């Protein structure tokens, strides 16, 4: 399984970006996808998740500003980020996993998002 993020970049505070995560390979046993982020000097944290059934979950820090979605036909997961703040600056990672099978856990290399004030 390969997981590849794209769409990061530099944006001014208040702006928007859409991240994409393409998942390829043997994916039948994946039941959830997530976007995580690691800010400079901080630990990696959850931003948002979505299950194959469409259930979503968001960190309080991004709720109301970020939206996670999935194109089932293309096997792409998106993270629409609006009203960006400087504190959203981080490397954003996509994860494809199975909540019940520990070994099914795949990560991308990340994409940098920088929000200037």
N, C-alpha and C positions, 0 to 999 in steps of 0.2 A: 504494500500500500504506500502510495506517495501522497504527501500533503504539501501543497505549495500556495503560499500567500502572495498577494499582490495588491497594489493600490495605495500603499503608504506614500508619504511625502510631507512637504512643509505647507502649513496652512496658518492663516491668521486666526486669532481668537474670535469665536463667533461663527467661523466657517464650518464647512462640511467636507467629509471624505467618505468614500465607500471602499471598504476592503473586500477582497474576494479570496476565497479559499477553494482551490480545485483539489478534489480527492479522486484518485485513480487506483486501479488495481482490484484486488479481491475485497469487496466492500460489503458483502452480504451480511456479515456478522457485526457490523457497526450499527449502533442504535442511538448514537448521540454525537453532536458536534459542539465545540466550544471555541470561543475567543478568549484568550487570556492576554495579560500584558505585564511587562516588567519595566517599571520606571527606573531611571538612574538611581543607584544606591538603595533600591527597595526590592522586596521579594516579589516573585511573580504572583499575580492575583487574577481571579476570575473576573471577566467582564460580562459575558453572556453565554448561555447555552441554548441549544435547541435539540429536541429529540426527533427521531424519524417520524414520530406521530404528530409533531408540530408544537409540542409543549415548549414554552420558552421560560427562561429564568435570567434575571439581570442583577448585577451588583447594584446596591443602592446608589453608588456614586455615578452610575451611568443611566439609571432608570429615567425614562422620559426624554432622553437625548439620543440614545443608541437603539437601533432595532436590528435584531438578528433574523435572518430569513434563509430559506434554502430553495434552490431550483432542483427538484428531484430528478428531472430528466437529464440535466447536465451534471449532476452531482457536484454542485458548487454551493458553498455557503457564503453568505454576505454579512457584512456588518456595516450598516449605515450609521454614520456618526455625525450628528448635528450639534450645533451650539458648542463647538469644541472649546475647551479651556486649556490654558498652559499646563495644568496638572494632568491632562490627558496624554502629555508627551510620554512616549514609551515605545518599546518594541512590542508589537502585537503578534501573538502566536495563535495559530489554528490547531485545534486538536480534534481527531476523529477517534472515537472509543466505544467500548461496550461497558455499560454500567455494571454488568454482572460477571464479565470475563476479564480478569486483570490483564491478561496477556494481549488483549486487543486494545491497544493504546498507541496512537500514532500522532506525531507532532511535526509541524513544519519548522522551517528555519527562522521564521519571523520576518516582519516588515516594519520599518521604522516610521513612526508618526511623530512629527514635531509640530507643536502648536506655539506660535509666537504671540507675545502679548502686545 
